[in-house]
């Protein structure tokens, strides 16, 4: 059965310190953004903070996706190697 991206993310949260750090920072930015959006009055600093938080969230998400893609690539390479080794026996 193929491993889903969700499964890979869950595994990385458990085993990869960098991925976990990025995910925690992403969640922190999301919480800050939710608090900001809940305010009834915004000043220019709030608008700048909103843009900054959104950009940071995108950056963190991109970094997490790079780690997922690298993990998926490495997993695929290992599976190919296993199939090649089995073919020789």
C-alpha positions as CSV (number, residue, x, y, z in Angstrom):
1,X,0.0,0.0,0.0
2,X,1.5,3.4,-1.0
3,X,2.4,5.8,1.8
4,X,0.4,9.0,1.7
5,X,1.8,12.5,2.1
6,X,-0.1,12.7,5.4
7,X,1.7,9.6,6.6
8,X,5.0,11.1,5.7
9,X,4.2,14.3,7.5
10,X,3.2,12.4,10.6
11,X,6.4,10.3,10.5
12,X,8.5,13.4,10.1
13,X,6.8,15.2,13.0
14,X,7.8,12.2,15.1
15,X,11.3,11.7,13.8
16,X,12.7,14.9,12.2
17,X,13.6,17.7,14.5
18,X,13.8,20.4,11.8
19,X,10.4,19.4,10.3
20,X,8.9,19.5,13.8
21,X,10.4,23.0,14.5
22,X,9.1,24.3,11.2
23,X,5.6,22.9,11.9
24,X,5.6,24.4,15.4
25,X,6.7,27.8,14.0
26,X,4.0,27.6,11.3
27,X,1.3,26.9,14.0
28,X,2.6,29.8,16.1
29,X,2.2,32.1,13.1
30,X,-1.3,30.8,12.4
31,X,-2.3,31.5,16.0
32,X,-0.9,35.0,15.8
33,X,-2.7,35.6,12.6
34,X,-6.0,34.3,14.0
35,X,-5.6,36.7,17.0
36,X,-4.9,39.6,14.7
37,X,-7.9,38.9,12.4
38,X,-10.1,38.8,15.5
39,X,-9.3,42.4,16.4
40,X,-12.0,44.9,15.5
41,X,-9.6,47.8,14.9
42,X,-6.4,47.6,12.9
43,X,-3.6,50.1,12.6
44,X,-0.9,50.2,10.0
45,X,1.4,48.1,12.1
46,X,-1.3,45.4,12.3
47,X,-1.6,45.4,8.5
48,X,2.2,45.1,8.1
49,X,2.2,42.3,10.7
50,X,-0.5,40.4,8.8
51,X,1.5,40.5,5.6
52,X,4.6,39.5,7.5
53,X,2.9,36.5,9.2
54,X,1.4,35.3,5.9
55,X,4.8,35.5,4.2
56,X,6.4,33.6,7.0
57,X,3.7,30.9,7.0
58,X,4.2,30.4,3.2
59,X,8.0,30.2,3.7
60,X,7.7,27.7,6.5
61,X,5.2,25.6,4.5
62,X,7.6,25.6,1.5
63,X,10.4,24.4,3.7
64,X,8.2,21.7,5.1
65,X,7.2,20.6,1.6
66,X,10.9,20.4,0.6
67,X,11.6,18.0,3.4
68,X,8.5,15.9,2.5
69,X,9.6,15.8,-1.1
70,X,13.2,14.8,-0.1
71,X,11.8,12.1,2.1
72,X,9.5,10.8,-0.6
73,X,12.5,10.8,-3.1
74,X,14.7,9.0,-0.7
75,X,12.0,6.4,0.1
76,X,11.4,5.9,-3.7
77,X,15.2,5.4,-4.2
78,X,15.3,2.8,-1.4
79,X,12.4,0.9,-2.9
80,X,14.0,0.9,-6.3
81,X,17.3,-0.4,-4.8
82,X,15.4,-3.2,-2.9
83,X,13.7,-4.2,-6.2
84,X,17.0,-4.3,-8.0
85,X,18.6,-6.4,-5.2
86,X,15.7,-8.8,-5.3
87,X,15.9,-9.2,-9.0
88,X,19.6,-10.3,-8.7
89,X,18.6,-13.3,-6.5
